[in-house]
Amino acid sequence: MNEPNMKEVIEKLEKVLSGDLNREDVSDWAEFYVMTDEPKVNDENVWEMLKTISGIDILDSPTTYYHNQEDIKEWIEKAKGLL
């Protein structure tokens, strides 16, 4: 698997907002990179975003996610500013 880039991060987050991807799939994708013994992400900004979005599926209650859609929109804007 290739090293992820900021455009991929943005795309994944936008797909969560549109309903094309679920939070669990995006979290799994990010965790693949974050949880490895030897991370293969050289871009520090991408690394930080991956750590953030690896928790996108955390529940605040049995039916509510801890990070709401506004949080995701803020992450997208932050990521776009780092391109």
C-alpha positions in Angstrom: 0.0 0.0 0.0 1.3 3.4 -0.9 1.9 6.2 1.6 -1.2 8.2 2.1 -1.3 11.9 1.1 -3.4 14.9 2.3 -5.6 14.7 -0.8 -6.6 11.1 0.2 -7.3 12.2 3.8 -9.6 15.0 2.5 -11.3 12.6 0.1 -12.0 10.1 2.8 -13.4 12.7 5.2 -15.6 14.2 2.4 -16.9 10.7 1.7 -17.9 10.3 5.3 -19.9 13.6 5.1 -21.6 12.5 1.9 -22.4 9.1 3.2 -20.3 7.3 0.6 -18.0 5.9 3.3 -18.7 5.0 6.9 -16.7 6.2 9.9 -15.5 2.7 10.8 -13.9 2.2 7.3 -12.1 5.5 7.5 -10.9 4.8 11.0 -9.6 1.3 9.9 -7.8 2.9 6.9 -6.1 5.5 9.2 -5.3 2.9 11.9 -3.6 0.7 9.3 -0.8 3.4 9.1 -1.0 4.7 12.7 -0.9 1.3 14.5 1.9 -0.3 12.6 5.2 -1.0 14.4 7.1 1.0 11.8 5.0 3.8 10.4 5.6 4.5 6.7 4.3 8.1 6.7 6.9 10.7 6.0 4.7 13.8 5.8 4.2 15.0 9.4 1.0 16.8 8.6 -0.5 13.6 7.1 0.7 11.7 10.1 -1.1 14.1 12.5 -4.3 13.9 10.4 -4.2 10.1 10.3 -3.9 10.0 14.1 -6.9 12.4 14.4 -9.1 10.6 12.0 -8.3 7.1 13.4 -10.7 8.1 16.2 -13.5 9.2 13.8 -15.6 6.2 14.9 -15.4 6.7 18.7 -18.8 6.7 20.3 -19.9 9.3 22.9 -23.0 7.2 23.7 -24.4 4.0 22.2 -25.9 6.0 19.3 -23.8 9.2 19.1 -20.3 9.7 17.7 -17.9 11.8 19.8 -16.8 13.8 16.7 -19.7 15.4 15.0 -20.0 16.5 11.4 -18.8 20.0 12.3 -15.6 18.4 13.6 -15.1 16.6 10.3 -15.7 19.8 8.3 -13.0 21.5 10.5 -10.6 18.7 9.8 -11.2 19.0 6.1 -10.6 22.7 6.2 -7.4 22.2 8.2 -6.2 19.6 5.8 -6.9 21.8 2.8 -4.9 24.5 4.4 -1.9 22.1 4.6 -1.9 21.2 0.9 
